């Protein structure tokens, strides 16, 4: 499973991208369960955020959802944080 997170917005407007490939990871089951929760509850179109808040595009394999601060679900927040922390930065 390939998970990509794109974060835009914020006060400085700096974009951040990261990607995790779960193939061969010992914690792949945890990633898969979290990703499935996020995809099941996500929106197909970007929601309204707040000024200087972050907006996120999360892609799991070929499915993409959108979410924004301050209305992230706990699974969305967890997947975003894990991907941006542990993932490979990508452009």
GIWO-V310591 format. One record per residue. RES is the residue in one small letter. BURIAL is I if it has 16 or more other ideal C-beta (glycine too) atoms within 10 Angstrom, else O. Layout:
res->RES burial->BURIAL
res->RES burial->BURIAL
//
This chain:
res->x burial->O
res->x burial->O
res->x burial->I
res->x burial->I
res->x burial->I
res->x burial->I
res->x burial->I
res->x burial->I
res->x burial->I
res->x burial->O
res->x burial->O
res->x burial->O
res->x burial->O
res->x burial->O
res->x burial->O
res->x burial->O
res->x burial->I
res->x burial->I
res->x burial->O
res->x burial->I
res->x burial->O
res->x burial->I
res->x burial->O
res->x burial->O
res->x burial->O
res->x burial->O
res->x burial->O
res->x burial->O
res->x burial->O
res->x burial->O
res->x burial->I
res->x burial->O
res->x burial->O
res->x burial->I
res->x burial->I
res->x burial->O
res->x burial->I
res->x burial->I
res->x burial->I
res->x burial->O
res->x burial->O
res->x burial->I
res->x burial->O
res->x burial->O
res->x burial->O
res->x burial->O
res->x burial->O
res->x burial->O
res->x burial->I
res->x burial->O
res->x burial->O
res->x burial->O
res->x burial->O
res->x burial->I
res->x burial->I
res->x burial->I
res->x burial->I
res->x burial->I
res->x burial->I
res->x burial->I
res->x burial->O
res->x burial->O
res->x burial->O
res->x burial->O
res->x burial->I
res->x burial->I
res->x burial->I
res->x burial->I
res->x burial->I
res->x burial->O
res->x burial->O
res->x burial->I
res->x burial->O
res->x burial->O
res->x burial->I
res->x burial->I
res->x burial->O
res->x burial->O
res->x burial->I
res->x burial->I
res->x burial->O
res->x burial->I
res->x burial->I
res->x burial->I
res->x burial->O
res->x burial->O
res->x burial->I
res->x burial->O
res->x burial->O
res->x burial->O
res->x burial->O
//
